[in-house]
Amino acid sequence: MAHAMGMSRTAISRIRRAFGLQPHRQETLKLSTDPTFVDKVRDIVGLYLDPPR
């Protein structure tokens, strides 16, 4: 990123720290362990795609 922006690595580090940015952390999606989860998702998506009148 520093090279692409034409800045030093230290400057990028200071900016990240000043704004509390932590690009090395990434949020993950946790799926339900409910055995009927897939069926429930299909029902909900079906309602969005073809809502009742």
C-alpha positions as CSV (number, residue, x, y, z in Angstrom):
1,M,0.0,0.0,0.0
2,A,2.8,2.4,0.9
3,H,4.5,1.9,-2.5
4,A,1.2,2.3,-4.4
5,M,0.4,5.6,-2.6
6,G,4.0,6.9,-2.9
7,M,4.3,7.1,0.9
8,S,6.6,5.5,3.5
9,R,5.6,2.4,5.4
10,T,5.9,4.4,8.6
11,A,3.4,7.0,7.3
12,I,0.9,4.3,6.4
13,S,1.4,2.8,9.9
14,R,0.8,6.1,11.6
15,I,-2.4,6.7,9.5
16,R,-3.7,3.3,10.4
17,R,-3.0,3.8,14.0
18,A,-4.6,7.3,14.1
19,F,-7.9,6.0,12.6
20,G,-7.9,2.6,14.4
21,L,-7.7,0.7,11.2
22,Q,-6.7,-3.0,11.4
23,P,-6.6,-4.4,7.9
24,H,-5.0,-7.6,9.0
25,R,-8.2,-8.5,10.9
26,Q,-11.1,-9.8,9.0
27,E,-14.5,-10.7,10.1
28,T,-15.8,-14.1,9.2
29,L,-19.2,-15.5,8.6
30,K,-20.3,-18.2,10.9
31,L,-23.0,-20.4,9.7
32,S,-25.6,-22.0,11.9
33,T,-25.2,-25.6,13.1
34,D,-29.0,-26.0,12.9
35,P,-29.7,-29.1,10.8
36,T,-32.6,-27.4,9.1
37,F,-30.7,-24.2,8.3
38,V,-30.5,-24.8,4.6
39,D,-34.3,-25.4,4.4
40,K,-35.0,-22.2,6.4
41,V,-32.7,-20.1,4.1
42,R,-34.5,-21.5,1.0
43,D,-37.8,-20.5,2.5
44,I,-36.7,-17.0,3.3
45,V,-35.1,-16.5,-0.1
46,G,-38.2,-17.9,-1.8
47,L,-40.3,-15.3,0.0
48,Y,-38.0,-12.5,-1.3
49,L,-38.1,-13.8,-4.8
50,D,-41.8,-14.5,-4.9
51,P,-43.5,-12.6,-2.1
52,P,-47.1,-13.3,-1.2
53,R,-49.7,-10.8,-2.3
